[in-house]
Amino acid sequence: MIYGDVYLCLSHSSLVITYYSLDNVNVVEGQVVKQRDIIATSGSNKISSVSDNMLLFEVSLNGKNIDPEKYYELKIEDLQR
């Protein structure tokens, strides 16, 4: 896999966040997490020639990929309204 061998997918109703290039995952399936919990640590991948560690992620809302930057400061509950 180009994005590394370890990935994590979090689902919050209509919001799905997938993290790639992870080194360690600190959560288990079914565990409830909240904003600011440390869920994993970044790892390396086949395109990380710039640095040793890199975190890649994608965010989809209602099945469509979105630009997450404008949502950084929002709480998960606010996205689901």
N, C-alpha and C positions, 0 to 999 in steps of 0.2 A: 504494500500500500504506500503510495507516495506521501501520505500525511502521517506516516508512522503506524506502528502496529497496535497502539493502545488508543481507544477513543471512548467517549462517554456521551450518552444522549439523555438529556433531562427534559421531561415533559411536564408542562403546567397547563393542563386543559388545552387551549388553542395555541399555546406558545411552546415551541420546541427549540432547544439549544443543543447543538452538537459540538463537542470539543474534540479536537484531534491532536496528535503528537504529544500524548501524555506519557509521563514516566511512571507515576504512581496514581492510582485512583483511591481516594479515601472514603468512598461511600459504597454501599451495596444496593442491589436492586430492591426497590420498594421503600428505601429509606427516605424520610421526609427531610428536605434541606431547606434552609432559608437564605435570603440574600446575605451575602458576605461570609457564608460558611466556606471553609477551604475544602473543596471537593476533590481536588487533584493537584498534581505538580506537573509543570511543563517538561517536555522531553525533546527528542530530536526527530528529524525526518529526513527524507531524501533531498529536500530543497533548502535545508537550513545551513547553507554554506556561509552565510553571513555571521551566524553565531552558533554556539553549541546547542542552545535551547530555544524553542520557538513554540508559541501556542497559536493554533489556528482554530477558529470556531465559525459556525454559521447559525443564524437565527431565522426561524420561520414563524409567522403568525398567521393563523387560519390557513395553513398549507402553502403560504407564499413566502419566499425569502425576502427579508427586509434588511435595510441598513441599520444596524443596531446602535450606531453612534448617537442618534437623537433620543434614544431610550435609556442611556446609561444611568441617569439619575432617578429614573422612575422605579417605583416598587412594582413587583410582579402583579399584585392585585390591580394596579392602575392600568396595566396592559390588557387585562382581560375584560375591561368594561366596554 
